[in-house]
Amino acid sequence: MTALTAHSNRIAQYWALTKPRVTQLAVFCAVIGMFLATPELPNWKIVVAATIGIWLLAGAAFAVNCLVEREIDARMARTARRPMARGELTVPQTLVFSGVIGGIGMWVLYNFVNPLTMWLTFATFVGYAVIYTMILKPATPQNIVIGGLSGAMPPALGWAAIANDVPMQAWILVLIIFVWTPPHFWALALYRRDDYAKSGLPMLPVTHGMQFTQFHIFLYTIVLVATTMLPFAVGMSRLIYLVSAAILGAIFLWYAWQIHRRYTDLLARKAFAYSIVYLSLLFAALLVDHYVRF
C-alpha cells in the first residue's frame, strides 16, 4: 500500500465516523429552516457558515456515537464495517477528531452566524452524543422516542441561524421530525431485529415483539400525518404543501398499514427507504410552497 493510498483510506475512515448520509439529511432540514425563516432569500454568507457549522457539530456527535457503540456495532451486520467497530481508529484518534471538528463548528457558528445557533447546536450535540447514546439507548425501548428530540432539532437550528430566534413555526418543523423518527427507525429495527437481539440494545421489536412494534408504527404514522397538517393550519404554508403532505402521507400510511397487517421484511425495508424520501420531499415541498405564490 502506498503512502497516498494509506492517507486516502484514513480520510475515508474519519469521513465514515460522521455518518455522512444521516448528516446530509439533518443538514438538509436545517437549510430548509434557514430559507423558511425569512420571506426573502436569506443571506448566503450566513447560510454557508451555518451549514458548515451545523454539519461539523453533527459529524462530531456521530463520531462520539461510533466511539461509544463500537462494541455493539461490531456485533451487528449493518454496522460491523464502521471504522471503530473494525478497530481501524483508536479511541484517542476518535476523541481528538470529534473535538476538533466540533470545536471548529462552534467557532464558525459563534463568529459567523450567532451565539444562539451555536448554543442550540451544542445542546443538540450533547442531547445526541451523551443523553441519547450513553443514557437512553441502552436503558429503554422508548429510546428512539425520548431521544428523538435531538435528531429533530435541525430545522430550529437553521431558523435560529437566520432569524436569531426560534418561533412557533420552527418548533412545528421540529415536531414533525420528532414524530417521524419512531416509525422511520422502527421499520429498520423490524427487519434488523436479529441484529439488535445480538447487540443487547433494548429495541422495541426485541423487548415487546413484532406485532406490538408493527401496530405502533401504524399509530405513530397516523399522528405524523396529522402533525404534517400543522404548517397549513397555522398559515405558514399554502396549497402546494398541503397537497404534497397529503399525498406523501397517504403513501406512508399505506406502508404502515401493510406492515401492521401483512408484515414482511421486504416491506419493512421499503418502508424504511420511503421514510427517508418522504421527509426529504415533505421539506422540499415546504420550500417550494414558501417561494411559489399564485
C-alpha positions in Angstrom: 0.0 0.0 0.0 1.4 3.4 -1.0 1.5 6.3 1.4 -1.1 8.1 -0.8 -3.5 5.1 -0.6 -3.0 4.8 3.1 -3.7 8.5 3.5 -6.9 8.2 1.4 -8.1 5.3 3.5 -7.5 7.2 6.7 -9.6 10.1 5.4 -12.3 7.7 4.4 -12.3 6.2 7.9 -12.7 9.6 9.5 -15.4 10.6 7.0 -17.3 7.4 7.8 -17.3 8.3 11.5 -19.5 11.3 10.7 -22.2 9.0 9.2 -22.4 11.3 6.1 -25.8 10.0 4.8 -27.5 10.7 8.1 -25.7 14.0 8.4 -26.8 15.1 4.9 -30.5 14.6 5.8 -30.1 16.6 9.0 -28.3 19.4 7.3 -30.8 19.5 4.5 -33.6 20.0 7.1 -31.5 22.7 8.7 -31.1 24.5 5.4 -34.8 24.4 4.8 -35.3 26.0 8.2 -33.0 28.8 7.1 -35.0 29.5 3.9 -38.3 29.4 5.8 -37.1 31.8 8.4 -37.4 34.8 6.0 -39.8 35.8 3.3 -36.9 36.8 1.1 -33.8 34.8 0.2 -31.5 34.5 3.3 -28.0 36.0 3.4 -26.0 33.4 1.5 -22.9 34.0 3.7 -24.9 33.1 6.8 -26.4 30.1 5.0 -22.9 28.8 4.1 -21.5 29.4 7.5 -24.4 27.9 9.4 -24.4 24.8 7.1 -20.7 24.2 7.7 -21.0 24.7 11.5 -24.1 22.5 11.9 -22.5 19.9 9.6 -19.3 19.8 11.7 -21.1 19.5 15.0 -23.4 16.8 13.7 -20.4 14.9 12.4 -18.7 15.3 15.8 -21.8 13.9 17.6 -21.9 10.9 15.2 -18.2 10.2 15.8 -18.9 10.1 19.6 -21.8 7.7 18.8 -19.5 5.4 16.9 -17.0 5.5 19.7 -19.5 4.7 22.4 -21.2 1.9 20.4 -18.1 0.4 18.8 -18.6 -3.0 20.6 -22.3 -3.0 19.8 -21.6 -2.1 16.2 -19.1 -5.0 15.9 -21.9 -7.5 16.8 -24.3 -6.2 14.1 -24.0 -6.9 10.4 -25.4 -3.5 9.5 -22.7 -1.6 11.4 -19.8 -4.1 11.6 -17.8 -2.3 8.9 -17.7 1.0 10.7 -14.1 2.1 11.5 -14.4 1.9 15.2 -16.1 -1.5 15.1 -13.2 -2.8 12.9 -10.6 -1.3 15.2 -9.2 0.9 12.3 -9.3 4.0 14.5 -8.3 4.3 18.2 -10.3 5.9 21.0 -7.9 8.9 21.3 -8.0 9.4 17.5 -11.7 9.5 17.5 -12.0 11.8 20.5 -9.5 14.2 19.0 -11.3 14.2 15.7 -14.6 14.8 17.3 -13.2 17.5 19.5 -11.5 19.3 16.6 -14.4 19.3 14.1 -16.9 20.1 16.9 -14.7 22.9 18.2 -14.4 24.3 14.7 -18.1 24.0 14.1 -18.8 26.0 17.3 -16.3 28.7 16.4 -17.8 29.1 12.9 -21.4 29.3 14.3 -20.4 31.8 17.1 -18.3 34.1 14.9 -20.2 33.9 11.5 -23.8 33.1 12.5 -24.9 34.0 16.1 -24.4 32.6 19.6 -28.0 31.3 19.8 -27.4 28.9 16.9 -24.1 27.8 18.4 -25.6 27.0 21.8 -28.6 25.3 20.3 -26.4 23.2 18.1 -24.1 22.4 21.0 -27.1 21.4 23.1 -28.2 19.1 20.3 -24.7 17.6 20.2 -25.0 16.8 24.0 -28.5 15.5 23.6 -27.5 13.0 20.9 -23.9 12.1 21.9 -24.5 11.9 25.6 -28.2 11.7 26.7 -29.4 9.5 23.8 -26.3 7.4 23.0 -24.9 6.9 26.5 -28.0 7.0 28.7 -31.3 6.4 26.9 -30.4 4.0 24.1 -29.1 1.2 26.3 -31.7 1.8 29.0 -35.2 1.8 27.5 -37.1 0.5 24.4 -38.5 4.0 24.1 -35.0 5.4 23.5 -35.8 6.4 19.9 -39.0 8.3 21.1 -37.5 10.1 24.0 -34.1 10.7 22.4 -35.7 11.8 19.1 -35.8 15.4 20.1 -32.0 15.9 19.4 -32.4 14.4 16.0 -35.4 16.6 15.3 -33.6 19.9 16.0 -32.0 20.8 12.6 -34.9 23.0 11.4 -34.8 25.0 14.6 -31.0 25.4 14.2 -31.4 26.7 10.7 -34.2 29.0 11.7 -32.1 30.4 14.5 -29.2 31.0 12.2 -31.2 33.4 10.0 -33.7 34.9 12.5 -31.7 34.7 15.7 -34.9 33.4 17.2 -36.9 30.1 17.3 -40.6 30.9 16.9 -43.5 28.6 16.9 -43.2 27.8 13.2 -39.7 26.4 13.7 -40.9 24.1 16.6 -43.7 22.8 14.3 -40.9 21.6 12.0 -39.1 20.0 14.9 -42.3 18.3 16.0 -42.7 16.8 12.5 -39.3 15.2 12.6 -39.8 14.1 16.2 -43.0 12.2 15.3 -41.4 10.9 12.1 -38.5 9.3 13.9 -40.2 6.3 15.6 -41.9 4.8 12.5 -38.8 5.5 10.5 -36.4 3.8 12.9 -38.8 1.0 14.0 -39.2 -0.1 10.4 -35.4 -0.6 10.3 -35.5 -2.3 13.7 -38.1 -4.8 12.5 -36.1 -6.2 9.6 -32.9 -5.9 11.6 -34.4 -7.5 14.8 -31.9 -10.3 14.9 -29.0 -7.8 14.7 -30.5 -5.9 17.6 -31.1 -9.0 19.6 -27.3 -9.8 19.3 -26.4 -6.2 20.2 -28.1 -6.3 23.6 -29.9 -3.0 23.0 -33.5 -2.9 24.2 -35.1 -2.1 20.8 -38.9 -2.4 20.7 -39.1 -5.5 18.4 -36.8 -7.3 20.8 -38.4 -6.3 24.1 -42.1 -6.1 23.1 -42.3 -8.3 20.0 -43.0 -7.8 16.3 -46.8 -7.3 16.4 -46.5 -4.6 19.1 -43.9 -2.7 17.1 -45.9 -3.1 13.8 -49.0 -1.6 15.5 -47.1 1.3 17.0 -45.6 2.1 13.6 -49.1 2.4 12.3 -50.2 4.6 15.3 -47.3 6.9 15.0 -47.7 7.3 11.3 -51.3 8.4 11.8 -50.0 11.0 14.3 -47.3 12.0 11.8 -49.7 12.6 9.0 -51.9 14.7 11.3 -48.8 16.7 12.5 -47.8 17.5 9.0 -51.0 19.4 8.5 -50.0 21.9 11.1 -47.9 24.2 8.8 -51.0 24.7 6.7 -53.3 25.1 9.7 -51.2 27.9 11.2 -50.7 29.7 7.9 -47.0 29.1 7.3 -47.7 27.1 4.1 -50.3 27.0 1.3 -51.9 24.6 -1.1 -48.7 23.2 -2.7 -47.5 22.0 0.7 -51.0 20.7 1.8 -51.4 18.6 -1.4 -47.9 17.3 -1.2 -48.2 16.4 2.5 -51.5 14.6 1.9 -50.1 12.5 -1.0 -46.8 11.7 0.8 -48.6 10.9 4.0 -51.1 8.6 2.3 -48.3 6.6 0.9 -46.6 6.4 4.3 -49.9 5.3 5.8 -50.3 2.6 3.3 -46.8 1.2 4.1 -47.6 1.4 7.9 -50.9 -0.4 7.4 -49.3 -3.1 5.3 -46.6 -3.5 8.0 -49.3 -3.8 10.6 -51.5 -6.3 8.7 -49.2 -8.2 6.2 -45.7 -7.9 7.5 -42.6 -9.0 5.5 -39.0 -8.0 5.9 -39.0 -6.7 2.3 -42.0 -4.4 3.1 -40.2 -3.0 6.2 -37.1 -2.3 4.1 -39.2 -0.5 1.5 -41.0 1.5 4.3 -37.7 2.5 5.8 -36.3 3.6 2.5 -39.5 5.5 1.7 -39.5 7.2 5.1 -36.2 9.0 4.1 -37.6 10.0 0.8 -40.8 11.1 2.5 -39.1 13.5 4.9 -36.9 14.9 2.1 -39.8 15.6 -0.2 -42.0 16.9 2.6 -39.4 19.6 3.5 -38.7 20.3 -0.2 -42.5 20.9 -0.6 -42.4 23.4 2.2 -39.6 25.3 0.5 -41.3 25.3 -2.9 -44.6 26.4 -1.3 -42.7 29.2 0.6 -41.5 30.9 -2.6 -44.0 30.0 -5.2 -47.0 32.3 -5.0 -50.2 32.0 -7.0 
